[in-house]
């Protein structure tokens, strides 16, 4: 898979929506931009992309856990095509 770029972001929230101090909340996220190997052609089987996305997920998750510096309380995942 041709990876064009990988982006990591980390935010630490120290105040609630009213501006009052709160216990710090840390959020981390990762994004990978890849070249679509199927661009310009019709495909009926995308299974190879599923396998690759699982590999990306494993690799990125390991790095994100390190960025958290503590136990994860919740998580989410998404894909944009």
N, CA and C of each residue as an Amber inpcrd file, in Angstrom:
protein
   243
   0.8590000  -1.1780000   0.0000000   0.0000000   0.0000000   0.0000000
   0.8980000   1.2310000   0.0000000   0.5820000   2.1630000  -0.8420000
   1.3550000   3.4030000  -0.9670000   0.8240000   4.4270000   0.0360000
   1.5410000   4.6000000   1.1580000   1.1430000   5.5540000   2.1880000
   1.6720000   6.9260000   1.8010000   0.7690000   7.8880000   1.6690000
   1.1710000   9.2510000   1.3190000   1.5640000  10.0430000   2.5500000
   0.8030000   9.8840000   3.6390000   1.1710000  10.5740000   4.8760000
   0.4410000   9.9590000   6.0590000   1.0310000  10.1690000   7.2290000
   0.4400000   9.7530000   8.5000000   0.4310000  10.9740000   9.4080000
  -0.7060000  11.2110000  10.0590000  -0.8560000  12.3850000  10.9160000
  -1.3040000  11.9360000  12.2990000  -0.6560000  12.4530000  13.3240000
  -1.0600000  12.2140000  14.7060000  -1.4160000  13.5540000  15.3320000
  -2.4240000  13.5550000  16.1760000  -2.7800000  14.7680000  16.8920000
  -3.1160000  14.4130000  18.3410000  -2.8240000  15.3590000  19.2240000
  -3.1020000  15.1720000  20.6450000  -3.6400000  16.4790000  21.1950000
  -4.7560000  16.3960000  21.9220000  -5.2990000  17.5910000  22.5700000
  -5.5370000  17.2850000  24.0350000  -5.2960000  18.2800000  24.8760000
  -5.5320000  18.1550000  26.3060000  -6.5190000  19.2440000  26.6940000
  -7.6710000  18.8220000  27.1800000  -8.7310000  19.7460000  27.5700000
  -8.6200000  19.9770000  29.0700000  -8.5530000  21.2410000  29.4800000
  -8.3890000  21.5630000  30.8950000  -9.5250000  22.4200000  31.4410000
 -10.5210000  22.7220000  30.5860000 -11.6800000  23.5110000  31.0240000
 -12.9210000  22.9900000  30.3100000 -14.0620000  23.0570000  30.9940000
 -15.2990000  22.5990000  30.3850000 -15.8520000  23.6480000  29.4230000
 -17.0410000  23.3840000  28.8730000 -17.6250000  24.2920000  27.8770000
 -17.9690000  25.6690000  28.4370000 -18.0230000  25.7990000  29.7690000
 -18.3040000  27.0870000  30.4060000 -17.0180000  27.8060000  30.8280000
 -15.8660000  27.1990000  30.5290000 -14.5900000  27.8080000  30.8760000
 -14.1120000  27.4790000  32.2730000 -14.8290000  26.6080000  32.9700000
 -14.4380000  26.2130000  34.3230000 -13.3840000  25.1100000  34.2710000
 -12.4100000  25.2040000  35.1480000 -11.3550000  24.1960000  35.2050000
 -11.9540000  22.8160000  35.4530000 -11.3740000  21.8130000  34.8090000
 -11.8150000  20.4320000  34.9960000 -10.5800000  19.5320000  34.9970000
 -10.7960000  18.2890000  35.4070000  -9.6960000  17.3240000  35.3390000
  -9.2790000  17.1990000  33.8730000  -7.9890000  17.1310000  33.6080000
  -7.5300000  17.0710000  32.2170000  -8.1060000  15.8680000  31.4650000
  -8.5170000  16.1190000  30.2420000  -9.0020000  15.0770000  29.3430000
  -8.0670000  15.0850000  28.1390000  -7.4760000  13.9420000  27.8460000
  -6.5600000  13.8390000  26.7110000  -7.2260000  13.0590000  25.5930000
  -7.1820000  13.6250000  24.3980000  -7.7020000  12.9570000  23.2050000
  -6.5680000  12.8430000  22.1950000  -6.4770000  11.6720000  21.5670000
  -5.4760000  11.4670000  20.5220000  -6.1770000  10.8980000  19.2910000
  -5.6120000  11.1560000  18.1430000  -6.1640000  10.6430000  16.8970000
  -5.0350000  10.4280000  15.9010000  -5.2700000   9.5140000  14.9710000
  -4.3050000   9.2530000  13.9070000  -5.0490000   9.1280000  12.5900000
  -4.3970000   9.5600000  11.5430000  -4.9680000   9.4730000  10.2020000
  -3.8890000   9.0010000   9.2360000  -4.2810000   8.1760000   8.3020000
  -3.3740000   7.7080000   7.2670000  -4.0160000   8.0050000   5.9170000
  -3.2450000   8.6050000   5.0380000  -3.7130000   8.8580000   3.6740000
  -2.9530000   7.9060000   2.7550000  -3.6960000   7.0940000   2.0340000
  -3.0830000   6.1090000   1.1420000  -3.6030000   6.2840000  -0.2810000
  -2.8030000   5.8510000  -1.2190000  -3.2230000   5.8520000  -2.6200000
  -4.1780000   4.6770000  -2.8190000  -5.3150000   4.9330000  -3.4390000
  -6.2970000   3.8910000  -3.7000000  -5.7850000   2.9980000  -4.8280000
  -5.4680000   1.7390000  -4.5320000  -4.9470000   0.8570000  -5.5720000
  -6.0060000   0.5000000  -6.6170000  -7.2620000   0.7600000  -6.3100000
  -8.3480000   0.4260000  -7.2280000  -8.8850000   1.6260000  -7.9920000
  -8.2690000   2.7670000  -7.8320000  -8.7600000   3.9820000  -8.4970000
  -8.8200000   3.7680000 -10.0030000  -9.9640000   4.1500000 -10.5770000
 -10.1340000   4.0620000 -12.0180000 -10.5850000   2.7140000 -12.5320000
 -10.8600000   1.7780000 -11.6220000 -11.3320000   0.4650000 -12.0610000
 -12.4500000  -0.0160000 -11.1410000 -13.3660000  -0.7390000 -11.7170000
 -14.4750000  -1.3010000 -10.9360000 -13.9850000  -2.5360000 -10.1860000
 -14.3670000  -2.6300000  -8.9110000 -13.9540000  -3.7720000  -8.0900000
 -15.1690000  -4.3630000  -7.3940000 -15.2240000  -5.6650000  -7.3330000
 -16.3040000  -6.3320000  -6.5960000 -15.8070000  -6.9100000  -5.2840000
 -14.4930000  -7.0620000  -5.1410000 -13.9230000  -7.6360000  -3.9190000
 -12.8980000  -6.6690000  -3.3360000 -13.2250000  -6.1050000  -2.1870000
 -12.3270000  -5.1600000  -1.5160000 -11.6280000  -5.7850000  -0.3130000
 -11.6050000  -7.0960000  -0.2380000 -11.0540000  -7.8050000   0.9160000
  -9.6100000  -7.4080000   1.2090000  -8.8160000  -7.1400000   0.1910000
  -7.4180000  -6.7710000   0.4460000  -7.3350000  -5.4510000   1.2110000
  -8.2810000  -4.5520000   0.9690000  -8.2900000  -3.2970000   1.7150000
  -8.6480000  -3.5310000   3.1750000  -9.5120000  -4.4910000   3.4460000
  -9.8790000  -4.8000000   4.8340000  -8.6660000  -5.2920000   5.6010000
  -7.8960000  -6.1710000   4.9790000  -6.7000000  -6.7020000   5.6330000
  -5.6870000  -5.5890000   5.9110000  -5.4860000  -4.7210000   4.9300000
  -4.5490000  -3.6170000   5.1070000  -5.0180000  -2.6430000   6.1780000
  -6.3160000  -2.3580000   6.2140000  -6.8200000  -1.4270000   7.2250000
  -6.6510000  -2.0100000   8.6260000  -6.7880000  -3.3100000   8.7660000
  -6.5640000  -3.9450000  10.0700000  -5.1050000  -3.7790000  10.5010000
  -4.1930000  -3.8990000   9.5510000  -2.7710000  -3.7130000   9.8660000
  -2.4920000  -2.2700000  10.2780000  -3.0670000  -1.3150000   9.5510000
  -2.9050000   0.0910000   9.9190000  -3.4750000   0.3400000  11.3080000
  -4.6430000  -0.2080000  11.5770000  -5.2800000  -0.0170000  12.8750000
  -4.4140000  -0.5070000  14.0170000  -3.8380000  -1.6730000  13.8520000
  -2.9730000  -2.2320000  14.8930000  -1.7600000  -1.3380000  15.1290000
  -1.1040000  -0.9450000  14.0680000   0.1040000  -0.1280000  14.1720000
  -0.1880000   1.2440000  14.7810000  -1.2470000   1.9010000  14.3090000
  -1.5790000   3.2350000  14.8110000  -2.0460000   3.1910000  16.2540000
  -2.7970000   2.1650000  16.6160000  -3.3030000   2.0480000  17.9800000
  -2.1570000   1.9530000  18.9780000  -1.1450000   1.1950000  18.6460000
   0.0030000   1.0670000  19.5410000   0.6390000   2.4350000  19.7980000
   0.7720000   3.2330000  18.7580000   1.3730000   4.5560000  18.9060000
   0.4510000   5.5040000  19.6760000  -0.8500000   5.3980000  19.4480000
  -1.7990000   6.2670000  20.1440000  -1.8430000   5.9750000  21.6400000
  -1.7620000   4.7130000  22.0060000  -1.7760000   4.3450000  23.4260000
  -0.5840000   4.9750000  24.1390000   0.5530000   4.9910000  23.4860000
   1.7430000   5.6310000  24.0720000   1.5040000   7.1220000  24.2560000
   0.8480000   7.7540000  23.2920000   0.5730000   9.1950000  23.3800000
  -0.3880000   9.5340000  24.5190000  -1.2520000   8.6000000  24.8960000
  -2.2290000   8.8570000  25.9580000  -1.5940000   9.0180000  27.3310000
  -0.5090000   8.3300000  27.5800000   0.1760000   8.3780000  28.8780000
  -0.7070000   7.9000000  30.0240000  -1.6930000   7.1050000  29.7310000
  -2.5930000   6.5630000  30.7420000  -3.5830000   5.6150000  30.0930000
  -4.5010000   5.1130000  30.8880000  -5.4820000   4.1500000  30.3960000
  -6.5280000   4.8280000  29.5120000  -6.8660000   4.1810000  28.4030000
  -7.9240000   4.6980000  27.5300000  -9.2840000   4.4310000  28.1690000
 -10.1610000   5.4250000  28.1230000 -11.5010000   5.2770000  28.6900000
 -12.5290000   4.9570000  27.6210000 -12.3120000   5.4140000  26.4110000
 -13.2030000   5.0920000  25.2940000 -12.4290000   5.2810000  23.9900000
 -12.9910000   4.7620000  22.9180000 -12.3280000   4.8990000  21.6310000
 -13.3520000   4.8270000  20.5150000 -12.9350000   5.2520000  19.3560000
 -13.7650000   5.1690000  18.1710000 -12.8800000   4.9540000  16.9700000
 -13.4790000   4.5950000  15.8660000 -12.7110000   4.4270000  14.6340000
 -13.6040000   4.8030000  13.4640000 -12.9630000   5.1820000  12.3790000
 -13.7140000   5.5960000  11.2050000 -12.8420000   5.4500000   9.9790000
 -13.4770000   5.4380000   8.8330000 -12.7770000   5.4370000   7.5600000
 -13.4870000   6.4070000   6.6310000 -12.7070000   7.1150000   5.8700000
 -13.2470000   8.0550000   4.8870000 -12.6890000   7.6590000   3.5410000
 -13.5600000   7.4250000   2.6080000 -13.1210000   6.9880000   1.2800000
 -13.4990000   8.0360000   0.2640000
